[in-house]
Amino acid sequence: IPYAIAFVAVGGVAVAQQQPQPAAVIPPEQLAEPATPSGPRRLAISVSVAELEDLKVAEGDHVTIGQLLADRSRERQRLEAQSSQLTLTLQRLESASITPPQSPAPVPVIASLPDAKYLEEEASIERSKVSVAQAERAIEQKQTEIEYLRSLANLDSIVLEHEQARLIELQHEHTAAVRDYQLAVGRLGSARDESAYRSYQHGLSVAERVESANQSTMTYQRQWAEYEQRLRDRDYQLTQTQLRLDEVTNAIASLAVVRSPYAGRIRRIKWLGQGTDGMLSAEITLMVRSSPGDALPTEQLGVPGNTNPASN
């Protein structure tokens, strides 16, 4: 008996010194929702739509795995139309060719005028001078002869009249020679005036060609500046169009397509309100079948992180 009492006392002390074991921790999902063999009984799915028509199911509908629950189809169509239009605009801008201006053709050089020469006119003047001088000497000689004949006695008057008539002819010839001399001098002046006029016209032609070359150069520079400006405008339009296309593409990618992860029945659709961006928030309560089968992967549902198991 003493040994038995001692053994019982030692055993009590050992039990008293033993640490108590912690209770098993049960996840909140298991406390809130009795799980079926493959998933929860009820699933709350949060969706955001732009219009009521974007919600593709109603209360009481039976859905299968992967069936579409919500899709902003009208907004998607609008964005896809914008994307197509922007793509066409981008292709048109990329295929549009801007031709650079052609450099102006060189202006042909005008040959300089030859040196003015008046040999013919000057020769004509010299001949006229000689003719005038000869006519003057002939007149002087004839006058001397007439004076001599007048001094003679018994001279037939017919001879004197003949010589006087010859003197008148010589005076006429002298007048004609003087006229020819004056005409030769006039032709020389006309030739000089014509040469001066040709020089003036040549100077005008040279000045016009220089002005035309300057205008062509200025026009070419202006066209080149316009060409560079068109290139900058096209690059700017390409950049803006590409940025807008990227925005539309991102907007299309951000449109969530919500699909059912399980087969079951839509028990309730609860509208939660409208956000500052105009989107309507709703909560879809899905009653999962007792044997729902395999669920779709989360990335194929279009609703990452928006399925929450709820309790009955």
C-alpha positions in Angstrom: 0.0 0.0 0.0 2.8 2.6 0.8 4.4 1.8 -2.6 1.1 2.2 -4.3 0.4 5.6 -2.7 3.9 6.8 -3.7 3.3 5.7 -7.3 0.0 7.5 -7.5 1.5 10.7 -6.0 4.4 10.7 -8.5 2.0 10.2 -11.4 -0.2 13.1 -10.3 2.9 15.4 -10.2 3.9 14.3 -13.7 0.4 15.0 -15.1 0.4 18.4 -13.4 3.7 19.3 -15.0 2.7 18.2 -18.6 1.9 21.3 -20.9 -1.7 21.4 -22.3 -2.0 20.8 -26.1 -3.4 23.8 -28.3 -6.8 23.4 -29.9 -6.9 22.9 -33.6 -7.4 26.1 -35.6 -10.2 25.9 -38.2 -10.0 28.3 -41.1 -12.8 30.9 -41.2 -13.9 29.7 -44.7 -14.6 26.3 -43.2 -16.5 27.8 -40.2 -18.5 30.1 -42.5 -19.3 27.6 -45.3 -19.6 23.8 -44.9 -17.6 22.7 -47.9 -18.7 20.2 -50.5 -16.2 17.6 -51.7 -15.0 20.0 -54.5 -16.0 23.5 -53.4 -18.3 25.8 -51.4 -22.0 25.6 -51.3 -22.5 29.3 -51.9 -20.3 31.7 -53.7 -20.5 35.5 -53.8 -19.1 37.1 -57.0 -18.6 40.8 -57.2 -18.9 42.4 -60.7 -18.8 45.9 -62.1 -20.8 46.8 -65.2 -21.5 50.0 -67.1 -25.1 49.2 -68.0 -27.7 46.8 -66.7 -27.5 44.9 -70.0 -23.9 44.0 -69.2 -25.2 41.5 -66.6 -25.9 38.4 -68.6 -27.8 36.3 -65.9 -30.8 36.8 -63.7 -32.0 35.4 -60.4 -33.0 31.8 -60.7 -30.9 31.1 -63.8 -28.9 27.8 -63.9 -25.3 28.3 -65.0 -22.6 25.9 -66.0 -18.9 26.1 -65.4 -17.4 28.9 -67.5 -20.7 30.4 -68.4 -20.6 34.2 -69.0 -22.0 36.1 -66.0 -21.1 39.7 -66.9 -19.5 41.4 -69.9 -19.4 45.1 -70.9 -20.2 44.2 -74.5 -21.4 47.5 -75.7 -18.4 49.4 -74.3 -16.2 46.6 -75.7 -17.7 47.1 -79.2 -17.3 50.8 -78.9 -13.6 50.5 -77.9 -13.0 47.9 -80.6 -14.4 50.2 -83.2 -12.2 53.0 -81.9 -9.2 50.6 -82.0 -10.0 49.6 -85.6 -10.3 53.2 -86.7 -7.1 54.2 -84.9 -5.3 51.2 -86.5 -6.5 52.3 -90.0 -5.4 55.9 -89.2 -2.0 54.6 -88.1 -1.6 52.5 -91.2 -2.6 55.5 -93.4 -0.1 57.8 -91.7 2.7 55.2 -91.9 2.0 54.5 -95.6 1.6 58.2 -96.6 4.6 59.4 -98.5 5.8 63.0 -98.3 7.9 63.9 -101.3 10.8 66.3 -100.7 10.9 69.3 -103.0 13.1 69.3 -106.0 16.1 71.6 -106.1 15.7 74.4 -108.6 17.3 74.0 -112.0 20.3 76.3 -112.5 19.6 79.4 -114.5 21.5 79.4 -117.8 24.2 82.1 -118.0 23.7 84.8 -120.7 26.8 85.4 -122.8 28.2 88.9 -122.6 27.7 91.2 -125.5 30.5 91.7 -128.0 32.4 94.9 -128.1 30.5 97.5 -130.1 32.3 98.3 -133.4 31.2 101.0 -135.9 33.7 100.4 -138.7 31.1 100.6 -141.5 29.5 103.8 -140.2 32.9 105.4 -139.6 34.0 104.4 -143.1 30.9 105.9 -144.5 31.5 109.1 -142.7 35.1 109.3 -144.1 33.9 108.7 -147.6 31.3 111.4 -147.1 34.0 113.8 -145.9 36.1 113.1 -148.9 33.1 113.6 -151.2 32.3 116.9 -149.6 35.9 118.0 -149.8 36.1 117.1 -153.5 32.9 118.9 -154.2 34.2 122.0 -152.4 37.5 122.0 -154.4 35.5 121.5 -157.7 33.4 124.5 -156.8 36.4 126.6 -156.1 38.1 125.6 -159.3 34.9 126.3 -161.3 34.5 129.7 -159.7 38.1 130.5 -160.5 37.5 129.4 -164.2 34.4 131.6 -164.4 36.3 134.6 -163.0 39.0 134.0 -165.6 36.5 133.6 -168.4 34.8 136.9 -167.4 38.1 138.6 -167.7 38.5 137.6 -171.3 37.4 139.9 -174.1 35.1 138.8 -176.9 34.1 135.7 -175.0 31.0 134.0 -176.2 28.3 134.3 -173.6 27.3 130.8 -174.2 30.6 129.5 -172.8 30.1 131.6 -169.7 26.6 130.4 -169.2 27.7 126.8 -169.6 30.4 127.2 -167.0 27.9 128.9 -164.6 25.5 126.1 -165.2 28.3 123.6 -164.4 29.0 125.6 -161.2 25.4 125.2 -160.1 25.7 121.4 -160.7 28.8 121.3 -158.6 27.1 123.2 -155.8 24.2 120.6 -156.0 26.7 117.8 -155.8 28.3 119.5 -152.8 24.9 119.7 -151.1 24.3 116.0 -151.8 27.7 115.1 -150.4 27.1 117.2 -147.3 23.7 115.4 -146.9 25.4 112.0 -147.3 27.9 113.1 -144.7 25.1 114.1 -142.3 23.3 110.8 -142.9 26.5 108.8 -142.2 27.0 110.7 -139.0 23.3 110.0 -138.1 23.8 106.3 -138.8 26.8 106.3 -136.5 24.7 107.9 -133.8 21.9 105.4 -134.4 24.3 102.5 -134.2 25.7 103.8 -130.9 22.2 104.3 -129.5 21.2 100.8 -130.7 24.3 99.3 -129.0 23.5 101.2 -125.8 20.0 99.9 -125.9 21.2 96.3 -126.5 23.5 96.7 -123.5 20.6 98.0 -121.4 18.4 95.0 -122.5 21.3 92.7 -121.7 21.6 94.2 -118.3 17.9 93.8 -117.7 18.0 90.1 -118.8 20.9 89.4 -116.4 19.1 91.2 -113.6 15.9 89.2 -114.3 17.8 85.9 -114.3 19.5 86.8 -111.0 16.1 87.7 -109.5 14.6 84.5 -110.9 17.5 82.5 -109.4 16.9 84.2 -106.0 13.2 83.6 -106.2 13.8 79.9 -107.0 16.2 79.6 -104.1 13.7 81.2 -101.7 10.9 79.0 -103.0 13.0 75.9 -102.6 13.9 76.9 -99.0 10.2 77.6 -98.2 9.1 74.3 -99.8 11.9 72.5 -97.8 10.7 74.1 -94.6 7.1 73.0 -95.4 8.4 69.5 -96.1 10.2 69.3 -92.8 7.1 70.7 -91.0 4.9 68.0 -92.7 7.3 65.4 -91.5 7.1 66.7 -87.9 3.3 66.9 -88.1 3.1 63.3 -89.3 5.5 62.1 -86.6 3.4 63.9 -84.0 0.2 62.4 -85.4 1.8 59.0 -85.4 2.8 59.4 -81.8 -0.6 60.7 -80.7 -2.4 58.0 -82.6 -0.2 55.3 -81.2 -0.7 56.6 -77.7 -4.5 56.7 -78.2 -4.4 53.2 -79.6 -2.4 52.0 -76.6 -5.0 53.6 -74.3 -7.9 52.0 -76.1 -6.1 48.6 -76.1 -5.5 48.9 -72.3 -9.1 49.9 -71.8 -10.2 46.8 -73.8 -7.8 44.6 -71.7 -9.2 46.1 -68.5 -12.8 45.1 -69.4 -13.3 42.0 -67.1 -15.3 39.1 -68.5 -16.8 37.4 -65.5 -17.5 33.7 -65.9 -18.9 31.2 -63.5 -16.3 29.1 -61.7 -18.8 26.5 -60.7 -22.1 25.1 -62.0 -25.1 26.0 -60.0 -28.1 28.4 -59.7 -28.1 32.2 -59.4 -29.8 32.7 -56.0 -29.6 36.5 -55.7 -28.3 39.6 -57.5 -27.7 42.5 -55.2 -26.9 45.9 -56.6 -24.4 47.6 -54.3 -24.4 51.1 -55.9 -22.7 53.3 -58.4 -19.1 54.5 -58.2 -17.6 57.9 -59.0 -16.5 56.5 -62.4 -20.1 55.7 -63.3 -19.7 51.9 -62.9 -22.5 49.8 -61.3 -21.4 47.3 -58.6 -23.3 44.2 -58.0 -22.9 41.0 -56.0 -24.0 37.7 -57.6 -24.8 34.9 -55.1 -24.2 31.5 -56.8 -25.6 28.3 -55.2 -23.1 25.6 -56.1 -24.4 22.2 -57.0 -23.7 19.4 -54.6 -21.4 17.8 -57.3 -20.2 20.7 -59.2 -17.2 19.0 -60.7 -13.9 20.7 -61.4 -13.9 24.4 -61.3 -12.3 26.6 -64.0 -8.9 28.1 -63.3 -9.2 31.6 -61.9 -7.3 33.2 -64.8 -9.9 31.9 -67.2 -12.8 33.4 -65.3 -11.8 37.0 -65.8 -12.4 37.7 -62.2 -9.1 37.4 -60.3 -9.7 37.7 -56.6 -13.4 38.6 -56.8 -15.0 35.3 -55.7 -15.7 35.1 -52.0 -17.2 32.0 -50.3 -20.2 33.0 -48.1 -21.9 31.1 -45.4 -25.6 29.9 -45.6 
